[in-house]
């Protein structure tokens, strides 16, 4: 899954991605930047992000 890395200031692939649920019940994905190892976070489920990328 791809997410924005604030340290690299670019969209990077996320490694060790884990599905999490926010307090309000929304799905999110948490992981690390492949390049620098900074923690990354993306709101929305991995399935919805993949379907949006394919239709986009």
Backbone as JSON Lines, residues from 0, in Angstrom:
{"i":0,"aa":"X","n":[0.84,-1.17,0.0],"ca":[0.0,0.0,0.0],"c":[0.88,1.24,0.0]}
{"i":1,"aa":"X","n":[0.44,2.25,-0.67],"ca":[1.19,3.49,-0.78],"c":[0.62,4.53,0.19]}
{"i":2,"aa":"X","n":[1.5,5.3,0.81],"ca":[1.08,6.36,1.73],"c":[2.14,7.47,1.69]}
{"i":3,"aa":"X","n":[1.8,8.64,2.23],"ca":[2.71,9.78,2.22],"c":[3.66,9.7,3.41]}
{"i":4,"aa":"X","n":[4.95,9.81,3.13],"ca":[5.96,9.84,4.18],"c":[6.32,11.29,4.45]}
{"i":5,"aa":"X","n":[6.15,11.74,5.69],"ca":[6.42,13.14,6.02],"c":[7.91,13.43,6.08]}
{"i":6,"aa":"X","n":[8.73,12.42,6.31],"ca":[10.18,12.63,6.35],"c":[10.76,12.71,4.93]}
{"i":7,"aa":"X","n":[10.34,11.81,4.05],"ca":[10.8,11.8,2.66],"c":[10.09,12.86,1.81]}
{"i":8,"aa":"X","n":[8.9,13.28,2.28],"ca":[8.04,14.22,1.56],"c":[7.62,13.69,0.19]}
{"i":9,"aa":"X","n":[7.34,12.4,0.14],"ca":[6.89,11.74,-1.09],"c":[5.98,10.58,-0.71]}
{"i":10,"aa":"X","n":[5.21,10.13,-1.71],"ca":[4.44,8.91,-1.51],"c":[5.39,7.74,-1.64]}
{"i":11,"aa":"X","n":[5.35,6.86,-0.66],"ca":[6.23,5.69,-0.63],"c":[5.4,4.45,-0.32]}
{"i":12,"aa":"X","n":[5.97,3.3,-0.64],"ca":[5.31,2.05,-0.29],"c":[5.47,1.81,1.21]}
{"i":13,"aa":"X","n":[4.43,1.25,1.8],"ca":[4.39,0.99,3.23],"c":[4.75,-0.47,3.48]}
{"i":14,"aa":"X","n":[5.7,-0.71,4.38],"ca":[6.01,-2.09,4.76],"c":[5.45,-2.36,6.15]}
{"i":15,"aa":"X","n":[5.26,-3.62,6.46],"ca":[4.67,-4.04,7.73],"c":[3.31,-3.39,7.96]}
{"i":16,"aa":"X","n":[2.52,-3.29,6.9],"ca":[1.21,-2.64,7.0],"c":[0.26,-3.48,7.86]}
{"i":17,"aa":"X","n":[-0.42,-2.81,8.78],"ca":[-1.38,-3.47,9.67],"c":[-2.7,-2.71,9.62]}
{"i":18,"aa":"X","n":[-3.79,-3.44,9.53],"ca":[-5.12,-2.84,9.58],"c":[-5.44,-2.5,11.03]}
{"i":19,"aa":"X","n":[-5.87,-1.27,11.27],"ca":[-6.28,-0.83,12.6],"c":[-7.65,-0.16,12.49]}
{"i":20,"aa":"X","n":[-8.3,0.02,13.62],"ca":[-9.59,0.7,13.67],"c":[-9.46,1.92,14.57]}
{"i":21,"aa":"X","n":[-9.9,3.06,14.09],"ca":[-9.86,4.29,14.87],"c":[-10.94,4.26,15.95]}
{"i":22,"aa":"X","n":[-10.87,5.19,16.9],"ca":[-11.85,5.24,17.98],"c":[-13.27,5.41,17.47]}
{"i":23,"aa":"X","n":[-13.42,6.12,16.34],"ca":[-14.76,6.34,15.8],"c":[-15.23,5.2,14.9]}
{"i":24,"aa":"X","n":[-14.44,4.13,14.79],"ca":[-14.85,2.95,14.04],"c":[-14.37,2.91,12.59]}
{"i":25,"aa":"X","n":[-13.73,3.97,12.11],"ca":[-13.24,3.99,10.73],"c":[-11.99,3.13,10.6]}
{"i":26,"aa":"X","n":[-11.83,2.46,9.47],"ca":[-10.63,1.64,9.26],"c":[-9.44,2.5,8.87]}
{"i":27,"aa":"X","n":[-8.24,2.03,9.19],"ca":[-7.01,2.74,8.83],"c":[-5.9,1.71,8.68]}
{"i":28,"aa":"X","n":[-4.77,2.15,8.11],"ca":[-3.62,1.28,7.93],"c":[-2.4,1.97,8.52]}
{"i":29,"aa":"X","n":[-1.61,1.21,9.27],"ca":[-0.41,1.73,9.9],"c":[0.77,0.89,9.44]}
{"i":30,"aa":"X","n":[1.91,1.54,9.18],"ca":[3.1,0.81,8.74],"c":[4.34,1.67,8.81]}
{"i":31,"aa":"X","n":[5.38,1.3,8.05],"ca":[6.65,2.01,8.04],"c":[7.06,2.31,6.61]}
{"i":32,"aa":"X","n":[7.79,3.4,6.43],"ca":[8.33,3.76,5.11],"c":[9.42,2.75,4.75]}
{"i":33,"aa":"X","n":[9.41,2.26,3.5],"ca":[10.43,1.31,3.06],"c":[11.82,1.94,3.02]}
{"i":34,"aa":"X","n":[11.89,3.24,2.76],"ca":[13.18,3.91,2.56],"c":[13.81,4.34,3.88]}
{"i":35,"aa":"X","n":[13.06,5.12,4.69],"ca":[13.66,5.71,5.9],"c":[13.21,5.06,7.2]}
{"i":36,"aa":"X","n":[12.15,4.26,7.18],"ca":[11.69,3.58,8.38],"c":[10.75,4.38,9.26]}
{"i":37,"aa":"X","n":[10.36,5.59,8.82],"ca":[9.45,6.43,9.58],"c":[8.06,5.79,9.62]}
{"i":38,"aa":"X","n":[7.35,5.95,10.73],"ca":[5.99,5.42,10.83],"c":[5.08,6.17,9.88]}
{"i":39,"aa":"X","n":[4.19,5.42,9.22],"ca":[3.24,6.0,8.27],"c":[1.84,5.6,8.69]}
{"i":40,"aa":"X","n":[0.87,6.4,8.3],"ca":[-0.52,6.16,8.67],"c":[-1.41,6.6,7.53]}
{"i":41,"aa":"X","n":[-2.39,5.78,7.19],"ca":[-3.33,6.14,6.13],"c":[-4.74,5.77,6.56]}
{"i":42,"aa":"X","n":[-5.64,6.74,6.53],"ca":[-7.02,6.5,6.9],"c":[-7.74,5.86,5.73]}
{"i":43,"aa":"X","n":[-8.55,4.86,6.01],"ca":[-9.28,4.12,4.98],"c":[-8.75,2.7,4.9]}
{"i":44,"aa":"X","n":[-9.6,1.8,4.5],"ca":[-9.18,0.4,4.43],"c":[-8.3,0.16,3.22]}
{"i":45,"aa":"X","n":[-7.49,-0.86,3.26],"ca":[-6.6,-1.22,2.16],"c":[-7.43,-1.6,0.93]}
{"i":46,"aa":"X","n":[-8.56,-2.24,1.14],"ca":[-9.43,-2.63,0.03],"c":[-10.01,-1.45,-0.71]}
{"i":47,"aa":"X","n":[-10.41,-0.41,0.02],"ca":[-10.99,0.77,-0.63],"c":[-9.92,1.56,-1.36]}
{"i":48,"aa":"X","n":[-8.7,1.56,-0.86],"ca":[-7.61,2.28,-1.52],"c":[-7.23,1.58,-2.83]}
{"i":49,"aa":"X","n":[-7.23,0.25,-2.82],"ca":[-6.9,-0.5,-4.02],"c":[-7.97,-0.32,-5.1]}
{"i":50,"aa":"X","n":[-9.23,-0.32,-4.7],"ca":[-10.3,-0.16,-5.67],"c":[-10.33,1.27,-6.22]}
{"i":51,"aa":"X","n":[-9.99,2.26,-5.4],"ca":[-9.94,3.65,-5.88],"c":[-8.8,3.85,-6.86]}
{"i":52,"aa":"X","n":[-7.67,3.17,-6.63],"ca":[-6.53,3.3,-7.53],"c":[-6.82,2.66,-8.89]}
{"i":53,"aa":"X","n":[-7.56,1.55,-8.88],"ca":[-7.84,0.87,-10.14],"c":[-8.88,1.61,-10.97]}
{"i":54,"aa":"X","n":[-9.79,2.33,-10.31],"ca":[-10.82,3.08,-11.05],"c":[-10.36,4.46,-11.44]}
{"i":55,"aa":"X","n":[-9.34,5.0,-10.72],"ca":[-8.91,6.36,-10.82],"c":[-8.31,6.81,-12.04]}
